[in-house]
Amino acid sequence: MIFLSRLLTLLLLSLLVSSPIQLRIREASANEEPLPLLPGLEKAVEFWKLAFTLYSGSELIFHDPLEPMRIYRVLEVGPGSSPPRLIEEEKEKILREYGLERDEKRIRVQRGVKERFASGLRLSRRYIEQMQRILLMEGLPPEIAYLPLVESSFDIHARSRAGALGMWQFMPSTGKKFLRIGPAVDERRDPIESTRAAARFLRQNYEIFGQWPLAITAYNHGTAGILRAIAEVGSKELMEIIRRYQGPSFGFASKSFYAEFLAALEVAKRSEEFFPNLEYHPPFPLEEIEMKRAVPITDLLKPTRIQRDEFLGWNPALSPKVRDIPKGYRVKVPAEKLEFFLVAYRQASEPSLGKLQTVTVPKSALAWTRHRVVSGETLSQIAKIYRISMREIKQANRLASAHLITAGQDLKIPKR
């Protein structure tokens, strides 16, 4: 308890320190690998790579949770829920075959997620560029933007049985610390706002634990839960905690969460190798306008001729039945419509301007979109995403060679 009290004291002190948190994180990360593959975690990472890329949702993997690559058998059961009786019968067979009658905990069942993971990869390209910018601004490793592959497969409407919601799977209790959550607005569904919240939450965890393996594990298991584990084990080494901590809620999911993330990150970086014919969603960057006062949604949509369903697609945090956009909410709109939306907003915000005027978007404003190159991305991959030729991108950006692109570079992409 003394150890736990000291850690909690350090947490309070860290919140009072005046030097920027981002600076401290960058300094620490510059001197070491921020997301290391810890010795002893290799087989767990390999297991999750198989679950993500080899085994489909119709297959059940019977394996040893303590030695994940010890796969007893893979059973084809079809999609959907698996009959408990079938699973129990299969477990009984394995227990007898491997002489595990006295150690039933050495058998765990994992359904393959190849299709769901591929869907998450496709969808990730829609958001990943903006997400990585947010993480970098907060001083976090940009690779953490791929954590939703594990949490939700980048599904902004994903909801768990426990009540977690959105791409980053925030529970209401945690989400309310960082996000607006209510009947009219639930920012857990917003990919931009929830990424900002996740960055702040992860940054707080890093400040407490001083390393990303524990900070990321705490994202799943809870900050207080990992503090309890450290206090009980007497170590801040994740592998030591995995081996020795026996907390009732610290099960396989929490123990393997960091390994699962590393596996997802590796597959995402080598997606062309694992999923060679995957068609990605094109990036869809959005600009933001903060509402200085509540504005009726019709006062914004009518003059811009934007359809309500289209607008709610850009702003999934808003309830479909919302009538007024509340003060402080940041409205999201595509860059090519920002200027015209601003005009409508000013007209709606200042009654003295008189009757609302229709705002027209010229065709020239829709001729281009912008793409920021992600680390490891090739011009060929970018061309596939937008379904245009490499030559068109090279000409639009005056590139002498397809190899002359770098991570962080902005490319103009002609619209068809």
TIZALUM-392196 format. One line per 2 residues: number of its first residue (from 1); their letters; for each residue x, y, z of C-alpha. Coordinates in steps of 0.5 Angstrom, whole numbers, plus 500, padded with zeros to 3 digits. Layout:
N
NUM> a> X:Y:Z | ...
This chain:
416
1> mi> 500:500:500 | 506:505:501
3> fl> 508:503:494 | 502:505:491
5> sr> 501:511:496 | 508:514:493
7> ll> 506:512:486 | 499:516:487
9> tl> 503:522:490 | 507:522:484
11> ll> 501:522:479 | 499:529:483
13> ls> 506:532:483 | 506:530:475
15> ll> 500:534:474 | 503:540:478
17> vs> 509:541:474 | 509:547:469
19> sp> 514:544:464 | 510:542:458
21> iq> 508:534:458 | 509:534:450
23> lr> 517:536:451 | 518:531:456
25> ir> 515:525:452 | 519:527:446
27> ea> 525:527:450 | 524:520:453
29> sa> 522:517:446 | 528:520:443
31> ne> 533:516:447 | 530:510:446
33> ep> 525:505:442 | 518:508:445
35> lp> 514:502:443 | 519:496:444
37> ll> 518:488:443 | 519:486:450
39> pg> 523:480:451 | 518:474:452
41> le> 513:477:448 | 515:475:441
43> ka> 510:469:441 | 504:473:443
45> ve> 505:478:438 | 506:472:433
47> fw> 500:469:435 | 496:475:434
49> kl> 499:476:427 | 496:469:425
51> af> 489:471:428 | 489:478:424
53> tl> 492:475:418 | 491:467:417
55> ys> 485:465:421 | 478:467:419
57> gs> 472:469:423 | 469:462:422
59> el> 475:459:425 | 476:457:432
61> if> 483:457:435 | 484:453:441
63> hd> 491:455:444 | 495:455:450
65> pl> 494:462:453 | 501:461:457
67> ep> 504:459:451 | 500:463:445
69> mr> 504:459:439 | 502:452:442
71> iy> 496:451:438 | 492:445:439
73> rv> 487:445:433 | 483:450:429
75> le> 476:448:428 | 471:450:422
77> vg> 465:452:425 | 462:458:421
79> pg> 460:465:422 | 456:467:428
81> ss> 456:465:435 | 459:458:437
83> pp> 455:453:440 | 458:452:448
85> rl> 457:445:447 | 461:444:441
87> ie> 467:448:445 | 466:444:451
89> ee> 467:437:447 | 473:440:443
91> ke> 476:442:450 | 475:435:453
93> ki> 478:432:447 | 484:436:448
95> lr> 485:435:455 | 485:428:454
97> ey> 490:428:448 | 495:433:451
99> gl> 494:430:458 | 492:437:461
101> er> 486:434:465 | 488:437:471
103> de> 490:444:468 | 484:446:464
105> kr> 486:453:464 | 491:451:459
107> ir> 486:452:454 | 483:458:451
109> vq> 479:459:445 | 480:465:440
111> rg> 476:466:434 | 480:468:428
113> vk> 479:476:426 | 482:476:419
115> er> 476:479:415 | 474:484:421
117> fa> 482:486:421 | 482:487:414
119> sg> 476:491:414 | 479:496:420
121> lr> 485:497:415 | 481:499:409
123> ls> 477:504:414 | 484:506:417
125> rr> 486:510:411 | 480:515:412
127> yi> 482:517:419 | 490:515:420
129> eq> 493:522:417 | 489:526:422
131> mq> 490:522:428 | 497:521:427
133> ri> 497:529:427 | 493:530:433
135> ll> 498:524:437 | 504:528:434
137> me> 501:535:437 | 500:531:444
139> gl> 507:529:443 | 505:521:443
141> pp> 508:516:438 | 504:517:431
143> ei> 504:509:431 | 499:509:437
145> ay> 494:511:432 | 493:504:430
147> lp> 491:502:437 | 483:502:434
149> lv> 485:496:430 | 485:492:436
151> es> 479:496:440 | 474:497:434
153> sf> 477:496:427 | 476:503:426
155> di> 468:503:427 | 466:509:430
157> ha> 459:506:432 | 462:500:435
159> rs> 459:499:442 | 461:493:447
161> ra> 457:489:452 | 460:493:457
163> ga> 458:500:454 | 464:502:451
165> lg> 463:506:445 | 466:509:439
167> mw> 473:508:435 | 477:508:442
169> qf> 472:505:446 | 471:510:451
171> mp> 467:508:457 | 462:513:460
173> st> 466:514:466 | 472:515:463
175> gk> 470:519:457 | 466:524:461
177> kf> 473:526:463 | 475:528:456
179> lr> 469:529:452 | 462:531:451
181> ig> 457:526:452 | 450:527:453
183> pa> 443:526:449 | 445:531:443
185> vd> 452:530:443 | 456:524:444
187> er> 463:525:442 | 466:518:443
189> rd> 463:517:436 | 467:523:433
191> pi> 474:520:430 | 477:527:431
193> es> 475:528:438 | 475:521:441
195> tr> 483:521:438 | 484:528:442
197> aa> 481:525:448 | 485:518:447
199> ar> 491:522:446 | 490:526:453
201> fl> 489:519:457 | 495:516:454
203> rq> 499:522:455 | 497:522:463
205> ny> 498:514:463 | 505:515:460
207> ei> 506:521:465 | 505:516:471
209> fg> 508:510:468 | 514:513:464
211> qw> 514:508:459 | 509:506:453
213> pl> 508:499:454 | 505:500:461
215> ai> 501:506:459 | 498:502:453
217> ta> 496:496:458 | 493:501:462
219> yn> 489:504:457 | 485:497:457
221> hg> 486:495:464 | 485:502:467
223> ta> 490:506:470 | 488:504:477
225> gi> 489:497:476 | 496:498:473
227> lr> 498:502:479 | 495:496:484
229> ai> 499:491:479 | 505:495:480
231> ae> 504:495:488 | 503:488:489
233> vg> 508:485:484 | 513:491:486
235> sk> 516:492:479 | 514:497:473
237> el> 516:491:468 | 510:489:464
239> me> 513:482:463 | 514:481:470
241> ii> 507:484:472 | 504:479:466
243> rr> 508:473:470 | 506:475:477
245> yq> 500:479:478 | 494:475:479
247> gp> 489:480:480 | 482:478:478
249> sf> 480:482:472 | 487:482:470
251> gf> 486:476:465 | 488:474:458
253> as> 485:480:454 | 489:485:459
255> ks> 496:481:459 | 496:480:452
257> fy> 493:487:450 | 500:490:448
259> ae> 502:484:444 | 496:485:440
261> fl> 497:492:439 | 504:491:437
263> aa> 502:485:432 | 496:490:429
265> le> 502:495:428 | 506:490:424
267> va> 501:488:420 | 499:495:418
269> kr> 506:497:416 | 506:491:412
271> se> 499:491:409 | 501:490:402
273> ef> 504:484:404 | 499:481:408
275> fp> 493:483:404 | 496:485:397
277> nl> 489:486:394 | 486:491:399
279> ey> 482:497:397 | 483:502:402
281> hp> 478:508:403 | 481:514:401
283> pf> 483:519:406 | 477:524:408
285> pl> 480:530:412 | 476:535:415
287> ee> 476:542:418 | 473:545:424
289> ie> 469:551:426 | 468:552:434
291> mk> 460:554:435 | 461:560:439
293> ra> 453:560:441 | 448:555:440
295> vp> 445:555:432 | 439:551:429
297> it> 442:546:425 | 437:548:419
299> dl> 440:555:419 | 447:552:417
301> lk> 444:547:412 | 439:551:408
303> pt> 444:556:405 | 449:551:404
305> ri> 445:546:401 | 448:541:405
307> qr> 444:535:406 | 442:533:413
309> de> 445:526:413 | 451:528:409
311> fl> 452:533:415 | 451:528:420
313> gw> 456:523:417 | 461:529:418
315> np> 459:530:425 | 457:523:428
317> al> 457:525:435 | 451:529:434
319> sp> 444:525:435 | 440:524:428
321> kv> 435:528:432 | 439:534:434
323> rd> 435:541:433 | 441:546:435
325> ip> 448:545:435 | 451:547:442
327> kg> 455:552:444 | 463:550:444
329> yr> 462:544:439 | 467:544:433
331> vk> 463:542:427 | 467:538:422
333> vp> 466:540:414 | 470:538:408
335> ae> 476:543:407 | 473:545:400
337> kl> 466:547:404 | 469:551:409
339> ef> 469:558:407 | 462:557:405
341> fl> 460:554:411 | 463:560:415
343> va> 459:565:411 | 453:561:413
345> yr> 455:560:420 | 456:568:421
347> qa> 449:569:418 | 446:565:423
349> se> 450:567:429 | 449:575:427
351> ps> 441:576:426 | 443:583:424
353> lg> 446:581:418 | 439:579:415
355> kl> 436:574:411 | 440:568:410
357> qt> 443:568:403 | 444:561:399
359> vt> 452:560:399 | 454:557:392
361> vp> 460:552:392 | 464:553:385
363> ks> 466:547:382 | 474:550:382
365> al> 474:549:389 | 472:541:388
367> aw> 478:540:383 | 483:537:388
369> tr> 484:534:395 | 490:533:399
371> hr> 494:527:402 | 499:527:407
373> vv> 504:521:406 | 504:516:412
375> sg> 511:513:413 | 512:507:409
377> et> 507:509:404 | 509:509:396
379> ls> 506:513:390 | 503:506:388
381> qi> 499:505:394 | 496:512:394
383> ak> 494:512:387 | 490:505:388
385> iy> 487:509:394 | 484:514:390
387> ri> 483:510:384 | 488:514:379
389> sm> 494:513:376 | 501:514:379
391> re> 502:519:373 | 497:524:374
393> ik> 499:524:381 | 506:526:379
395> qa> 504:531:374 | 500:534:379
397> nr> 505:535:384 | 511:536:379
399> la> 515:529:381 | 521:527:377
401> sa> 520:520:380 | 515:516:384
403> hl> 521:515:389 | 521:522:391
405> it> 516:522:396 | 517:523:404
407> ag> 513:521:410 | 509:528:412
409> qd> 509:531:405 | 503:534:402
411> lk> 500:531:395 | 495:534:391
413> ip> 490:529:389 | 486:530:382
415> kr> 479:529:383 | 475:525:378
